[in-house]
Structures are given as structure tokens and as C-alpha cells.
Amino acid sequence: MQEFYISRTLEATILRAAAEFPAVVLVGPRQSGKTTLLKHLFGGERRLISLELPDVRLAAEQDPRTFLRLYSPPVILDEIQYAPILLPYIKERIDQNRHQSGQYILTGSQNILLMDRVSESLAGRAAVLKLFPLTCNEINDQPQRPFPWQTPEFLPTQEQKRNHWQQILRGSFPEIVSQPGRDIQLWYASYLQTYLERDIRLQREIGDLTRFQTFLRLLAFRVTQLLNLSDLAREVGSSVNTIKEWLSLLEANMQIFFMRPFARNLGKRLVKSPKVYFTDSGLLCYLLGLRDVHGLAAGPLSGAVFENYVIAEIYKRKMHQAEECLLYFWRTSSGQEVDLVIEDGHRLIPIEIKQTATPFPDLAKGLVAFKSLFAEQVTQSYLIHSGDQILPLGKDILAIPLSSL
């Protein structure tokens, strides 16, 4: 029986990179589908060697040159962070035949350990790509579907008008999506424990796991808000430096990402604190204690979770398209704000995100204010909502449903 496979947006980019670079490094969170993707693309033409296995890892560490001769290119070395000693020897082999593309494909989950070694050893020799959990277009079998602002005509399809709250609650890890009957509470509890024990503790010594778990849950309650490190440190009971280190670990392991304020020198004082977002909505809901769709959709956190989902969706899709990801929020000291500003060349695309099925013009005040300041760069503004209708809310302002993504 053929293994169930969900097509990924990144496929074409990986194939192109393998045709142009001696090595390709594919990084991503655990369970994001890296190995499955590479088996699908290259399974018939190259061996896949997992360095997570203790005996394989030991062989690589004891005699790297012999190991690489035994597993000669083209080859996939899975979870390379378990044997980083191989990287300078991979460089040595690449330099013997520098113009041969696609020699090595490497994967890694522990980004913070891996990327420093890759930068040292494979600079100029490797394309580095990132794979996150599934996007909604990948789940809907439309991995190459463009954003609404990239095409003049867009309409939500029936397939996409599914209960988005159910999808937000369950999250987008391939194992969860492909197995609808899985107990997501048990899955995320296991994922969190494994992540803490096998990844974070391998990278930094964390003596008090309970405090770190408290930090994770308090951070989840701060999604879409300005991040105040002092307040967070005080509530966790740790120093600001410790909180900064833990945030760096989460970001490097691609569990969270930050959005910075959009700043242009127009005489207005813009806030400087970033906002934090989780790359997977299911993990966010688990950390928030949300256990069912009703509690999510009708609860006080629905707006923040909905906004996190939309922004993370755009972020993941741009990363899977290997595009420069210039996402910002806009907020002034006088309280004017826009949830998301996408910088696309000279063009700015402001987007407001509202958890409402009934969008109305007053919700677009921030978009109007932004357009008044950056009129020469803004041709169209958007309000993404949880309903089904595409509606004009003013001049060059369009309300579009989440399904339009």
C-alpha cells in the first residue's frame, strides 16, 4: 500500500536547489514532514541514512571519511545535527567535485545547533530551506495556490469552507492532519514532552522543566500582543536574560516567530517591542488549555488565536515559497494600528484580521490611517475575517474570508 502523502509547496524549490547547489540543507520542527517529503522526491534515486540511530551515529563519529565513502553521493543524511562532525568532511568531499550539484541533502530539527556548523562548513556550497507544518493550501491539496493579492480573481471554494475552528484547534502537523482520529491532546502532550527532553535540553541546560513549561504557557497567552520581557520574566520567576535565551531557543527551533513594527521616519513615534506568534495553532491551543471547538470559537481568546493562525499561515506559505519574508505590524503611540503589513518590493500590503463573520467599515479604521500615510505604496488593503463574504469596506479596502487564503 502506498504511503499517504500531502503535496508540499516547497517541492519545486527543493528540486531546483538540488539542481543548482552541491548540498541542500532542509531544516524544520520535528514532525513537520522533512523525511517524508525527501523520500517522496528522491526515494527512488538516493539512499536515506538516519543519523538518529545510535549505531549509525557512532560509525559517523568514529571514522567520518570512511562513513562518507561508504555512503557516497547522491545521498540524504537525515538529522545531521546528531553527527555535526561530518560537516567539514562533507565540505572536503564537495570541494573535490565542486561543480557537481545535488551531492548531499541534509535534514535537521535542532536548528540552533545545526545552522552554526552549516555556516562554518558549507558557506556558499549549500542552499538552506525551511519546512514548517502544513499550510491550509497544502491540506486542501492546492500547494501552489497564490495569495489573494497576487491574483485579480479569487473566490473561496467549497472544499475550503470547512470548519476552520476545527483545523485551528487540531493544528497542521502532517501526522495529525493525515490521521483525523488521533487524540490531539495526547499527541501534543507527547510532542511537548519529547521536544523539551530531546531538543531543548540538548541545546541548553534547563534545570527546572516545570518553570520552562510555565514559561511556554504564559508566552502562549501573549500571542499577538506586544512582548514585555520584564513582565514575562516576573511572572515566570526567572531573569530577563533567561527569558531571552528561552525565546531564542524556541525561535531557532521554529516553534515561534517574531514580528517587528513597521517603521518609517514620518515624525511619529512607533513602538519598538515585537509581537510573538506560534507557527502551529494546535500547539498554541494546547498550551492555552483549549480542548474543544466551542471553547475556542466562543471563548475570550478566539480573536488572538484567529489572528495568530492567519499570520502564521501567511508566514509559513512565504517561507515554503522560499520568498523573503518581510512581515510587520504597524502601531503608533496614538493607538493607530494594523495587524499585518507585507512589504513586497516597493508595494505595501496592509491587512487587518478580525474574528467576525460580519465585517463593517469601522473595523478598517487602521487601514484607512495607514493608507493616508503611505498612499504611494498602497494600492489595495484587506480585512481578513471568519465569515464567507467578499465585501468592499471603502476605497481600495476589501474584506475577504479566511477561506480566500
Rosetta blueprint (number, residue, H / E / L):
1 M L
2 Q L
3 E L
4 F L
5 Y L
6 I L
7 S L
8 R L
9 T L
10 L L
11 E H
12 A H
13 T H
14 I H
15 L H
16 R H
17 A H
18 A H
19 A H
20 E H
21 F L
22 P L
23 A E
24 V E
25 V E
26 L E
27 V E
28 G L
29 P L
30 R L
31 Q L
32 S L
33 G L
34 K H
35 T H
36 T H
37 L H
38 L H
39 K H
40 H H
41 L H
42 F H
43 G L
44 G L
45 E L
46 R L
47 R E
48 L E
49 I E
50 S E
51 L L
52 E L
53 L L
54 P H
55 D H
56 V H
57 R H
58 L H
59 A H
60 A H
61 E H
62 Q H
63 D L
64 P H
65 R H
66 T H
67 F H
68 L H
69 R H
70 L H
71 Y L
72 S L
73 P L
74 P L
75 V E
76 I E
77 L E
78 D E
79 E L
80 I H
81 Q H
82 Y H
83 A L
84 P L
85 I L
86 L H
87 L H
88 P H
89 Y H
90 I H
91 K H
92 E H
93 R H
94 I H
95 D H
96 Q H
97 N L
98 R L
99 H L
100 Q L
101 S L
102 G L
103 Q L
104 Y E
105 I E
106 L E
107 T E
108 G E
109 S L
110 Q L
111 N H
112 I H
113 L H
114 L H
115 M H
116 D H
117 R H
118 V H
119 S H
120 E H
121 S H
122 L L
123 A L
124 G L
125 R L
126 A E
127 A E
128 V E
129 L E
130 K E
131 L L
132 F L
133 P L
134 L L
135 T L
136 C H
137 N H
138 E H
139 I H
140 N L
141 D L
142 Q L
143 P L
144 Q L
145 R L
146 P L
147 F L
148 P H
149 W H
150 Q H
151 T L
152 P L
153 E L
154 F L
155 L L
156 P L
157 T L
158 Q H
159 E H
160 Q H
161 K L
162 R L
163 N L
164 H H
165 W H
166 Q H
167 Q H
168 I H
169 L H
170 R H
171 G L
172 S L
173 F L
174 P H
175 E H
176 I H
177 V H
178 S H
179 Q L
180 P L
181 G L
182 R L
183 D L
184 I H
185 Q H
186 L H
187 W H
188 Y H
189 A H
190 S H
191 Y H
192 L H
193 Q H
194 T H
195 Y H
196 L H
197 E H
198 R H
199 D H
200 I H
201 R H
202 L H
203 Q H
204 R L
205 E L
206 I L
207 G L
208 D L
209 L H
210 T H
211 R H
212 F H
213 Q H
214 T H
215 F H
216 L H
217 R H
218 L H
219 L H
220 A H
221 F L
222 R L
223 V L
224 T L
225 Q L
226 L E
227 L L
228 N L
229 L H
230 S H
231 D H
232 L H
233 A H
234 R H
235 E H
236 V H
237 G L
238 S L
239 S L
240 V H
241 N H
242 T H
243 I H
244 K H
245 E H
246 W H
247 L H
248 S H
249 L H
250 L H
251 E H
252 A H
253 N L
254 M L
255 Q L
256 I E
257 F E
258 F E
259 M E
260 R E
261 P E
262 F L
263 A L
264 R L
265 N L
266 L L
267 G L
268 K L
269 R L
270 L E
271 V L
272 K L
273 S L
274 P L
275 K E
276 V E
277 Y E
278 F E
279 T L
280 D L
281 S H
282 G H
283 L H
284 L H
285 C H
286 Y H
287 L H
288 L H
289 G L
290 L L
291 R L
292 D L
293 V H
294 H H
295 G H
296 L H
297 A H
298 A L
299 G L
300 P L
301 L L
302 S H
303 G H
304 A H
305 V H
306 F H
307 E H
308 N H
309 Y H
310 V H
311 I H
312 A H
313 E H
314 I H
315 Y H
316 K H
317 R H
318 K H
319 M H
320 H H
321 Q L
322 A L
323 E L
324 E L
325 C L
326 L L
327 L E
328 Y E
329 F E
330 W E
331 R E
332 T E
333 S L
334 S L
335 G L
336 Q L
337 E E
338 V E
339 D E
340 L E
341 V E
342 I E
343 E E
344 D E
345 G L
346 H L
347 R E
348 L E
349 I E
350 P E
351 I E
352 E E
353 I E
354 K E
355 Q L
356 T L
357 A L
358 T L
359 P L
360 F L
361 P H
362 D H
363 L H
364 A H
365 K H
366 G H
367 L H
368 V H
369 A H
370 F H
371 K H
372 S H
373 L H
374 F L
375 A L
376 E L
377 Q L
378 V L
379 T L
380 Q L
381 S E
382 Y E
383 L E
384 I E
385 H E
386 S L
387 G L
388 D L
389 Q L
390 I L
391 L E
392 P E
393 L E
394 G E
395 K L
396 D L
397 I E
398 L E
399 A E
400 I E
401 P E
402 L H
403 S H
404 S H
405 L L
